[in-house]
Amino acid sequence: MLNIVSIIVGLFAALLMLPGLVPPFGWMNWIMLPIAGVGLILGLLSHSNGGRNFNIVIIAIGIARLWIGGGIF
């Protein structure tokens, strides 16, 4: 059950991340990271690895986008 909740939280974070990939909206990744972190914690508590791995990918893409944009753009 926690794995499904983790995937749902990860999908919500991914929806916030998509506009954050566009340069003027890079700041949205700062909002997405804590949400994906909650999904990661839920994924760690579940017995399956799918939600955990999905949230790790979302967090990695968000951090990479922030790094490329200098933290803001």
HTML snippet that shows the backbone in 3Dmol.js (N, CA, C, O; Angstrom):
<script src="https://3Dmol.org/build/3Dmol-min.js"></script>
<div id="view" style="width:600px;height:400px;position:relative"></div>
<script>
const pdb = `
ATOM      1  N   MET A   1       0.816  -1.196   0.000  1.00  0.00           N
ATOM      2  CA  MET A   1       0.000   0.000   0.000  1.00  0.00           C
ATOM      3  C   MET A   1       0.866   1.269   0.000  1.00  0.00           C
ATOM      4  O   MET A   1       0.573   2.226  -0.717  1.00  0.00           O
ATOM      5  N   LEU A   2       1.925   1.267   0.802  1.00  0.00           N
ATOM      6  CA  LEU A   2       2.795   2.447   0.843  1.00  0.00           C
ATOM      7  C   LEU A   2       3.500   2.672  -0.489  1.00  0.00           C
ATOM      8  O   LEU A   2       3.806   3.809  -0.849  1.00  0.00           O
ATOM      9  N   ASN A   3       3.758   1.592  -1.219  1.00  0.00           N
ATOM     10  CA  ASN A   3       4.398   1.735  -2.519  1.00  0.00           C
ATOM     11  C   ASN A   3       3.490   2.485  -3.489  1.00  0.00           C
ATOM     12  O   ASN A   3       3.962   3.325  -4.256  1.00  0.00           O
ATOM     13  N   ILE A   4       2.204   2.190  -3.463  1.00  0.00           N
ATOM     14  CA  ILE A   4       1.244   2.880  -4.337  1.00  0.00           C
ATOM     15  C   ILE A   4       1.157   4.355  -3.959  1.00  0.00           C
ATOM     16  O   ILE A   4       1.125   5.220  -4.834  1.00  0.00           O
ATOM     17  N   VAL A   5       1.120   4.644  -2.664  1.00  0.00           N
ATOM     18  CA  VAL A   5       1.083   6.037  -2.209  1.00  0.00           C
ATOM     19  C   VAL A   5       2.366   6.753  -2.615  1.00  0.00           C
ATOM     20  O   VAL A   5       2.325   7.916  -3.018  1.00  0.00           O
ATOM     21  N   SER A   6       3.505   6.067  -2.513  1.00  0.00           N
ATOM     22  CA  SER A   6       4.775   6.650  -2.916  1.00  0.00           C
ATOM     23  C   SER A   6       4.785   6.987  -4.401  1.00  0.00           C
ATOM     24  O   SER A   6       5.283   8.043  -4.792  1.00  0.00           O
ATOM     25  N   ILE A   7       4.241   6.102  -5.232  1.00  0.00           N
ATOM     26  CA  ILE A   7       4.186   6.363  -6.668  1.00  0.00           C
ATOM     27  C   ILE A   7       3.252   7.528  -6.964  1.00  0.00           C
ATOM     28  O   ILE A   7       3.551   8.346  -7.834  1.00  0.00           O
ATOM     29  N   ILE A   8       2.128   7.622  -6.259  1.00  0.00           N
ATOM     30  CA  ILE A   8       1.196   8.740  -6.467  1.00  0.00           C
ATOM     31  C   ILE A   8       1.854  10.065  -6.081  1.00  0.00           C
ATOM     32  O   ILE A   8       1.718  11.058  -6.795  1.00  0.00           O
ATOM     33  N   VAL A   9       2.563  10.081  -4.958  1.00  0.00           N
ATOM     34  CA  VAL A   9       3.273  11.298  -4.543  1.00  0.00           C
ATOM     35  C   VAL A   9       4.358  11.633  -5.562  1.00  0.00           C
ATOM     36  O   VAL A   9       4.573  12.804  -5.873  1.00  0.00           O
ATOM     37  N   GLY A  10       5.043  10.617  -6.083  1.00  0.00           N
ATOM     38  CA  GLY A  10       6.063  10.836  -7.104  1.00  0.00           C
ATOM     39  C   GLY A  10       5.484  11.382  -8.395  1.00  0.00           C
ATOM     40  O   GLY A  10       6.099  12.229  -9.043  1.00  0.00           O
ATOM     41  N   LEU A  11       4.301  10.904  -8.776  1.00  0.00           N
ATOM     42  CA  LEU A  11       3.647  11.436  -9.981  1.00  0.00           C
ATOM     43  C   LEU A  11       3.273  12.905  -9.797  1.00  0.00           C
ATOM     44  O   LEU A  11       3.411  13.707 -10.721  1.00  0.00           O
ATOM     45  N   PHE A  12       2.801  13.253  -8.602  1.00  0.00           N
ATOM     46  CA  PHE A  12       2.485  14.655  -8.322  1.00  0.00           C
ATOM     47  C   PHE A  12       3.748  15.512  -8.396  1.00  0.00           C
ATOM     48  O   PHE A  12       3.727  16.616  -8.940  1.00  0.00           O
ATOM     49  N   ALA A  13       4.842  14.997  -7.847  1.00  0.00           N
ATOM     50  CA  ALA A  13       6.114  15.727  -7.921  1.00  0.00           C
ATOM     51  C   ALA A  13       6.590  15.843  -9.366  1.00  0.00           C
ATOM     52  O   ALA A  13       7.147  16.869  -9.755  1.00  0.00           O
ATOM     53  N   ALA A  14       6.374  14.803 -10.160  1.00  0.00           N
ATOM     54  CA  ALA A  14       6.774  14.839 -11.569  1.00  0.00           C
ATOM     55  C   ALA A  14       5.959  15.875 -12.334  1.00  0.00           C
ATOM     56  O   ALA A  14       6.481  16.550 -13.221  1.00  0.00           O
ATOM     57  N   LEU A  15       4.676  16.001 -11.987  1.00  0.00           N
ATOM     58  CA  LEU A  15       3.852  17.017 -12.639  1.00  0.00           C
ATOM     59  C   LEU A  15       4.333  18.426 -12.290  1.00  0.00           C
ATOM     60  O   LEU A  15       4.252  19.332 -13.119  1.00  0.00           O
ATOM     61  N   LEU A  16       4.827  18.610 -11.080  1.00  0.00           N
ATOM     62  CA  LEU A  16       5.394  19.911 -10.714  1.00  0.00           C
ATOM     63  C   LEU A  16       6.757  20.121 -11.370  1.00  0.00           C
ATOM     64  O   LEU A  16       7.150  21.256 -11.642  1.00  0.00           O
ATOM     65  N   MET A  17       7.472  19.034 -11.623  1.00  0.00           N
ATOM     66  CA  MET A  17       8.801  19.148 -12.197  1.00  0.00           C
ATOM     67  C   MET A  17       8.759  19.517 -13.677  1.00  0.00           C
ATOM     68  O   MET A  17       9.643  20.225 -14.158  1.00  0.00           O
ATOM     69  N   LEU A  18       7.761  19.056 -14.396  1.00  0.00           N
ATOM     70  CA  LEU A  18       7.708  19.301 -15.844  1.00  0.00           C
ATOM     71  C   LEU A  18       7.742  20.783 -16.202  1.00  0.00           C
ATOM     72  O   LEU A  18       8.540  21.165 -17.058  1.00  0.00           O
ATOM     73  N   PRO A  19       6.918  21.643 -15.592  1.00  0.00           N
ATOM     74  CA  PRO A  19       7.080  23.075 -15.912  1.00  0.00           C
ATOM     75  C   PRO A  19       8.406  23.628 -15.407  1.00  0.00           C
ATOM     76  O   PRO A  19       8.913  24.610 -15.949  1.00  0.00           O
ATOM     77  N   GLY A  20       8.976  23.006 -14.369  1.00  0.00           N
ATOM     78  CA  GLY A  20      10.261  23.458 -13.844  1.00  0.00           C
ATOM     79  C   GLY A  20      11.425  23.191 -14.772  1.00  0.00           C
ATOM     80  O   GLY A  20      12.520  23.704 -14.545  1.00  0.00           O
ATOM     81  N   LEU A  21      11.218  22.405 -15.807  1.00  0.00           N
ATOM     82  CA  LEU A  21      12.282  22.157 -16.777  1.00  0.00           C
ATOM     83  C   LEU A  21      12.453  23.324 -17.745  1.00  0.00           C
ATOM     84  O   LEU A  21      13.495  23.446 -18.390  1.00  0.00           O
ATOM     85  N   VAL A  22      11.438  24.181 -17.851  1.00  0.00           N
ATOM     86  CA  VAL A  22      11.502  25.365 -18.705  1.00  0.00           C
ATOM     87  C   VAL A  22      12.283  26.444 -17.925  1.00  0.00           C
ATOM     88  O   VAL A  22      11.996  26.663 -16.748  1.00  0.00           O
ATOM     89  N   PRO A  23      13.246  27.110 -18.544  1.00  0.00           N
ATOM     90  CA  PRO A  23      14.130  28.017 -17.810  1.00  0.00           C
ATOM     91  C   PRO A  23      13.458  29.054 -16.900  1.00  0.00           C
ATOM     92  O   PRO A  23      13.951  29.225 -15.785  1.00  0.00           O
ATOM     93  N   PRO A  24      12.381  29.760 -17.265  1.00  0.00           N
ATOM     94  CA  PRO A  24      11.848  30.748 -16.324  1.00  0.00           C
ATOM     95  C   PRO A  24      11.185  30.131 -15.095  1.00  0.00           C
ATOM     96  O   PRO A  24      10.944  30.830 -14.111  1.00  0.00           O
ATOM     97  N   PHE A  25      10.890  28.842 -15.136  1.00  0.00           N
ATOM     98  CA  PHE A  25      10.173  28.215 -14.034  1.00  0.00           C
ATOM     99  C   PHE A  25      11.038  27.216 -13.271  1.00  0.00           C
ATOM    100  O   PHE A  25      10.504  26.304 -12.639  1.00  0.00           O
ATOM    101  N   GLY A  26      12.348  27.366 -13.316  1.00  0.00           N
ATOM    102  CA  GLY A  26      13.248  26.461 -12.620  1.00  0.00           C
ATOM    103  C   GLY A  26      13.072  26.479 -11.115  1.00  0.00           C
ATOM    104  O   GLY A  26      13.392  25.501 -10.440  1.00  0.00           O
ATOM    105  N   TRP A  27      12.568  27.581 -10.583  1.00  0.00           N
ATOM    106  CA  TRP A  27      12.341  27.680  -9.141  1.00  0.00           C
ATOM    107  C   TRP A  27      11.299  26.675  -8.660  1.00  0.00           C
ATOM    108  O   TRP A  27      11.245  26.378  -7.467  1.00  0.00           O
ATOM    109  N   MET A  28      10.469  26.145  -9.560  1.00  0.00           N
ATOM    110  CA  MET A  28       9.453  25.161  -9.156  1.00  0.00           C
ATOM    111  C   MET A  28      10.084  23.862  -8.676  1.00  0.00           C
ATOM    112  O   MET A  28       9.447  23.088  -7.961  1.00  0.00           O
ATOM    113  N   ASN A  29      11.330  23.621  -9.064  1.00  0.00           N
ATOM    114  CA  ASN A  29      12.013  22.417  -8.591  1.00  0.00           C
ATOM    115  C   ASN A  29      12.291  22.479  -7.092  1.00  0.00           C
ATOM    116  O   ASN A  29      12.392  21.440  -6.440  1.00  0.00           O
ATOM    117  N   TRP A  30      12.415  23.686  -6.541  1.00  0.00           N
ATOM    118  CA  TRP A  30      12.578  23.810  -5.093  1.00  0.00           C
ATOM    119  C   TRP A  30      11.301  23.381  -4.360  1.00  0.00           C
ATOM    120  O   TRP A  30      11.369  22.904  -3.228  1.00  0.00           O
ATOM    121  N   ILE A  31      10.155  23.546  -4.992  1.00  0.00           N
ATOM    122  CA  ILE A  31       8.885  23.096  -4.405  1.00  0.00           C
ATOM    123  C   ILE A  31       8.737  21.590  -4.585  1.00  0.00           C
ATOM    124  O   ILE A  31       8.203  20.907  -3.711  1.00  0.00           O
ATOM    125  N   MET A  32       9.206  21.076  -5.707  1.00  0.00           N
ATOM    126  CA  MET A  32       9.060  19.660  -6.025  1.00  0.00           C
ATOM    127  C   MET A  32       9.938  18.768  -5.155  1.00  0.00           C
ATOM    128  O   MET A  32       9.521  17.666  -4.801  1.00  0.00           O
ATOM    129  N   LEU A  33      11.132  19.211  -4.805  1.00  0.00           N
ATOM    130  CA  LEU A  33      12.080  18.354  -4.089  1.00  0.00           C
ATOM    131  C   LEU A  33      11.562  17.851  -2.738  1.00  0.00           C
ATOM    132  O   LEU A  33      11.695  16.656  -2.475  1.00  0.00           O
ATOM    133  N   PRO A  34      10.987  18.675  -1.873  1.00  0.00           N
ATOM    134  CA  PRO A  34      10.463  18.126  -0.608  1.00  0.00           C
ATOM    135  C   PRO A  34       9.302  17.157  -0.807  1.00  0.00           C
ATOM    136  O   PRO A  34       9.156  16.198  -0.049  1.00  0.00           O
ATOM    137  N   ILE A  35       8.477  17.402  -1.821  1.00  0.00           N
ATOM    138  CA  ILE A  35       7.361  16.494  -2.090  1.00  0.00           C
ATOM    139  C   ILE A  35       7.887  15.138  -2.542  1.00  0.00           C
ATOM    140  O   ILE A  35       7.405  14.098  -2.093  1.00  0.00           O
ATOM    141  N   ALA A  36       8.873  15.152  -3.428  1.00  0.00           N
ATOM    142  CA  ALA A  36       9.478  13.891  -3.862  1.00  0.00           C
ATOM    143  C   ALA A  36      10.239  13.229  -2.721  1.00  0.00           C
ATOM    144  O   ALA A  36      10.350  12.003  -2.681  1.00  0.00           O
ATOM    145  N   GLY A  37      10.761  14.019  -1.803  1.00  0.00           N
ATOM    146  CA  GLY A  37      11.424  13.457  -0.621  1.00  0.00           C
ATOM    147  C   GLY A  37      10.452  12.693   0.262  1.00  0.00           C
ATOM    148  O   GLY A  37      10.794  11.641   0.803  1.00  0.00           O
ATOM    149  N   VAL A  38       9.244  13.217   0.409  1.00  0.00           N
ATOM    150  CA  VAL A  38       8.212  12.503   1.163  1.00  0.00           C
ATOM    151  C   VAL A  38       7.868  11.197   0.456  1.00  0.00           C
ATOM    152  O   VAL A  38       7.712  10.161   1.101  1.00  0.00           O
ATOM    153  N   GLY A  39       7.751  11.246  -0.870  1.00  0.00           N
ATOM    154  CA  GLY A  39       7.503  10.028  -1.641  1.00  0.00           C
ATOM    155  C   GLY A  39       8.631   9.025  -1.482  1.00  0.00           C
ATOM    156  O   GLY A  39       8.385   7.821  -1.420  1.00  0.00           O
ATOM    157  N   LEU A  40       9.863   9.506  -1.415  1.00  0.00           N
ATOM    158  CA  LEU A  40      11.008   8.628  -1.220  1.00  0.00           C
ATOM    159  C   LEU A  40      10.945   7.949   0.143  1.00  0.00           C
ATOM    160  O   LEU A  40      11.211   6.752   0.255  1.00  0.00           O
ATOM    161  N   ILE A  41      10.598   8.699   1.167  1.00  0.00           N
ATOM    162  CA  ILE A  41      10.485   8.122   2.511  1.00  0.00           C
ATOM    163  C   ILE A  41       9.385   7.071   2.551  1.00  0.00           C
ATOM    164  O   ILE A  41       9.558   6.009   3.149  1.00  0.00           O
ATOM    165  N   LEU A  42       8.262   7.364   1.918  1.00  0.00           N
ATOM    166  CA  LEU A  42       7.188   6.368   1.855  1.00  0.00           C
ATOM    167  C   LEU A  42       7.643   5.132   1.087  1.00  0.00           C
ATOM    168  O   LEU A  42       7.295   4.011   1.457  1.00  0.00           O
ATOM    169  N   GLY A  43       8.412   5.325   0.030  1.00  0.00           N
ATOM    170  CA  GLY A  43       8.935   4.203  -0.733  1.00  0.00           C
ATOM    171  C   GLY A  43       9.934   3.378   0.061  1.00  0.00           C
ATOM    172  O   GLY A  43      10.015   2.162  -0.114  1.00  0.00           O
ATOM    173  N   LEU A  44      10.694   4.032   0.932  1.00  0.00           N
ATOM    174  CA  LEU A  44      11.634   3.300   1.773  1.00  0.00           C
ATOM    175  C   LEU A  44      10.907   2.447   2.809  1.00  0.00           C
ATOM    176  O   LEU A  44      11.397   1.387   3.201  1.00  0.00           O
ATOM    177  N   LEU A  45       9.746   2.908   3.248  1.00  0.00           N
ATOM    178  CA  LEU A  45       8.974   2.166   4.247  1.00  0.00           C
ATOM    179  C   LEU A  45       8.220   0.977   3.659  1.00  0.00           C
ATOM    180  O   LEU A  45       7.810   0.082   4.399  1.00  0.00           O
ATOM    181  N   SER A  46       8.032   0.954   2.346  1.00  0.00           N
ATOM    182  CA  SER A  46       7.289  -0.142   1.726  1.00  0.00           C
ATOM    183  C   SER A  46       8.233  -1.310   1.438  1.00  0.00           C
ATOM    184  O   SER A  46       9.454  -1.170   1.502  1.00  0.00           O
ATOM    185  N   HIS A  47       7.652  -2.444   1.126  1.00  0.00           N
ATOM    186  CA  HIS A  47       8.438  -3.643   0.843  1.00  0.00           C
ATOM    187  C   HIS A  47       8.897  -3.701  -0.612  1.00  0.00           C
ATOM    188  O   HIS A  47       9.817  -4.451  -0.938  1.00  0.00           O
ATOM    189  N   SER A  48       8.282  -2.936  -1.471  1.00  0.00           N
ATOM    190  CA  SER A  48       8.635  -2.941  -2.890  1.00  0.00           C
ATOM    191  C   SER A  48       9.567  -1.771  -3.191  1.00  0.00           C
ATOM    192  O   SER A  48       9.620  -0.804  -2.431  1.00  0.00           O
ATOM    193  N   ASN A  49      10.292  -1.856  -4.286  1.00  0.00           N
ATOM    194  CA  ASN A  49      11.279  -0.832  -4.631  1.00  0.00           C
ATOM    195  C   ASN A  49      10.807   0.138  -5.702  1.00  0.00           C
ATOM    196  O   ASN A  49      11.504   1.113  -5.984  1.00  0.00           O
ATOM    197  N   GLY A  50       9.649  -0.094  -6.308  1.00  0.00           N
ATOM    198  CA  GLY A  50       9.215   0.718  -7.436  1.00  0.00           C
ATOM    199  C   GLY A  50       9.022   2.188  -7.093  1.00  0.00           C
ATOM    200  O   GLY A  50       9.523   3.054  -7.809  1.00  0.00           O
ATOM    201  N   GLY A  51       8.313   2.484  -6.022  1.00  0.00           N
ATOM    202  CA  GLY A  51       8.070   3.867  -5.630  1.00  0.00           C
ATOM    203  C   GLY A  51       9.336   4.569  -5.201  1.00  0.00           C
ATOM    204  O   GLY A  51       9.543   5.743  -5.508  1.00  0.00           O
ATOM    205  N   ARG A  52      10.186   3.846  -4.487  1.00  0.00           N
ATOM    206  CA  ARG A  52      11.459   4.422  -4.056  1.00  0.00           C
ATOM    207  C   ARG A  52      12.315   4.794  -5.258  1.00  0.00           C
ATOM    208  O   ARG A  52      12.846   5.902  -5.326  1.00  0.00           O
ATOM    209  N   ASN A  53      12.449   3.877  -6.198  1.00  0.00           N
ATOM    210  CA  ASN A  53      13.279   4.133  -7.376  1.00  0.00           C
ATOM    211  C   ASN A  53      12.715   5.266  -8.224  1.00  0.00           C
ATOM    212  O   ASN A  53      13.471   6.086  -8.746  1.00  0.00           O
ATOM    213  N   PHE A  54      11.401   5.317  -8.365  1.00  0.00           N
ATOM    214  CA  PHE A  54      10.767   6.382  -9.146  1.00  0.00           C
ATOM    215  C   PHE A  54      11.050   7.749  -8.529  1.00  0.00           C
ATOM    216  O   PHE A  54      11.369   8.699  -9.244  1.00  0.00           O
ATOM    217  N   ASN A  55      10.935   7.852  -7.215  1.00  0.00           N
ATOM    218  CA  ASN A  55      11.187   9.131  -6.550  1.00  0.00           C
ATOM    219  C   ASN A  55      12.660   9.502  -6.583  1.00  0.00           C
ATOM    220  O   ASN A  55      12.992  10.686  -6.636  1.00  0.00           O
ATOM    221  N   ILE A  56      13.551   8.519  -6.554  1.00  0.00           N
ATOM    222  CA  ILE A  56      14.982   8.814  -6.683  1.00  0.00           C
ATOM    223  C   ILE A  56      15.276   9.421  -8.052  1.00  0.00           C
ATOM    224  O   ILE A  56      16.060  10.364  -8.160  1.00  0.00           O
ATOM    225  N   VAL A  57      14.649   8.882  -9.096  1.00  0.00           N
ATOM    226  CA  VAL A  57      14.840   9.420 -10.449  1.00  0.00           C
ATOM    227  C   VAL A  57      14.301  10.847 -10.531  1.00  0.00           C
ATOM    228  O   VAL A  57      14.955  11.720 -11.102  1.00  0.00           O
ATOM    229  N   ILE A  58      13.116  11.095  -9.966  1.00  0.00           N
ATOM    230  CA  ILE A  58      12.520  12.437  -9.981  1.00  0.00           C
ATOM    231  C   ILE A  58      13.414  13.425  -9.237  1.00  0.00           C
ATOM    232  O   ILE A  58      13.632  14.540  -9.711  1.00  0.00           O
ATOM    233  N   ILE A  59      13.929  13.026  -8.083  1.00  0.00           N
ATOM    234  CA  ILE A  59      14.809  13.905  -7.310  1.00  0.00           C
ATOM    235  C   ILE A  59      16.104  14.175  -8.077  1.00  0.00           C
ATOM    236  O   ILE A  59      16.590  15.306  -8.094  1.00  0.00           O
ATOM    237  N   ALA A  60      16.660  13.152  -8.704  1.00  0.00           N
ATOM    238  CA  ALA A  60      17.910  13.332  -9.449  1.00  0.00           C
ATOM    239  C   ALA A  60      17.727  14.282 -10.624  1.00  0.00           C
ATOM    240  O   ALA A  60      18.589  15.123 -10.877  1.00  0.00           O
ATOM    241  N   ILE A  61      16.623  14.162 -11.340  1.00  0.00           N
ATOM    242  CA  ILE A  61      16.360  15.068 -12.464  1.00  0.00           C
ATOM    243  C   ILE A  61      16.167  16.496 -11.951  1.00  0.00           C
ATOM    244  O   ILE A  61      16.675  17.445 -12.548  1.00  0.00           O
ATOM    245  N   GLY A  62      15.436  16.647 -10.849  1.00  0.00           N
ATOM    246  CA  GLY A  62      15.223  17.984 -10.287  1.00  0.00           C
ATOM    247  C   GLY A  62      16.509  18.630  -9.814  1.00  0.00           C
ATOM    248  O   GLY A  62      16.724  19.820 -10.045  1.00  0.00           O
ATOM    249  N   ILE A  63      17.372  17.862  -9.152  1.00  0.00           N
ATOM    250  CA  ILE A  63      18.645  18.407  -8.687  1.00  0.00           C
ATOM    251  C   ILE A  63      19.546  18.754  -9.867  1.00  0.00           C
ATOM    252  O   ILE A  63      20.224  19.781  -9.853  1.00  0.00           O
ATOM    253  N   ALA A  64      19.555  17.899 -10.886  1.00  0.00           N
ATOM    254  CA  ALA A  64      20.364  18.192 -12.068  1.00  0.00           C
ATOM    255  C   ALA A  64      19.882  19.467 -12.754  1.00  0.00           C
ATOM    256  O   ALA A  64      20.692  20.277 -13.203  1.00  0.00           O
ATOM    257  N   ARG A  65      18.579  19.643 -12.833  1.00  0.00           N
ATOM    258  CA  ARG A  65      18.020  20.850 -13.462  1.00  0.00           C
ATOM    259  C   ARG A  65      18.375  22.095 -12.651  1.00  0.00           C
ATOM    260  O   ARG A  65      18.706  23.133 -13.223  1.00  0.00           O
ATOM    261  N   LEU A  66      18.310  21.999 -11.329  1.00  0.00           N
ATOM    262  CA  LEU A  66      18.705  23.131 -10.489  1.00  0.00           C
ATOM    263  C   LEU A  66      20.192  23.427 -10.628  1.00  0.00           C
ATOM    264  O   LEU A  66      20.595  24.590 -10.638  1.00  0.00           O
ATOM    265  N   TRP A  67      21.001  22.394 -10.734  1.00  0.00           N
ATOM    266  CA  TRP A  67      22.443  22.578 -10.869  1.00  0.00           C
ATOM    267  C   TRP A  67      22.777  23.258 -12.185  1.00  0.00           C
ATOM    268  O   TRP A  67      23.620  24.154 -12.230  1.00  0.00           O
ATOM    269  N   ILE A  68      22.122  22.838 -13.252  1.00  0.00           N
ATOM    270  CA  ILE A  68      22.366  23.437 -14.564  1.00  0.00           C
ATOM    271  C   ILE A  68      21.936  24.901 -14.567  1.00  0.00           C
ATOM    272  O   ILE A  68      22.616  25.747 -15.148  1.00  0.00           O
ATOM    273  N   GLY A  69      20.810  25.203 -13.922  1.00  0.00           N
ATOM    274  CA  GLY A  69      20.295  26.562 -13.914  1.00  0.00           C
ATOM    275  C   GLY A  69      20.860  27.446 -12.836  1.00  0.00           C
ATOM    276  O   GLY A  69      20.431  28.592 -12.697  1.00  0.00           O
ATOM    277  N   GLY A  70      21.802  26.958 -12.073  1.00  0.00           N
ATOM    278  CA  GLY A  70      22.400  27.787 -11.018  1.00  0.00           C
ATOM    279  C   GLY A  70      21.521  27.924  -9.784  1.00  0.00           C
ATOM    280  O   GLY A  70      21.752  28.819  -8.970  1.00  0.00           O
ATOM    281  N   GLY A  71      20.540  27.082  -9.622  1.00  0.00           N
ATOM    282  CA  GLY A  71      19.702  27.095  -8.433  1.00  0.00           C
ATOM    283  C   GLY A  71      18.427  27.894  -8.550  1.00  0.00           C
ATOM    284  O   GLY A  71      17.527  27.735  -7.725  1.00  0.00           O
ATOM    285  N   ILE A  72      18.323  28.747  -9.547  1.00  0.00           N
ATOM    286  CA  ILE A  72      17.129  29.576  -9.697  1.00  0.00           C
ATOM    287  C   ILE A  72      16.482  29.355 -11.048  1.00  0.00           C
ATOM    288  O   ILE A  72      15.290  29.058 -11.128  1.00  0.00           O
ATOM    289  N   PHE A  73      17.254  29.497 -12.103  1.00  0.00           N
ATOM    290  CA  PHE A  73      16.696  29.409 -13.445  1.00  0.00           C
ATOM    291  C   PHE A  73      16.691  27.979 -13.841  1.00  0.00           C
ATOM    292  O   PHE A  73      16.261  27.645 -14.945  1.00  0.00           O
TER     293      PHE A  73
END
`;
const viewer = $3Dmol.createViewer("view");
viewer.addModel(pdb, "pdb");
viewer.setStyle({}, {cartoon: {color: "spectrum"}});
viewer.zoomTo();
viewer.render();
</script>
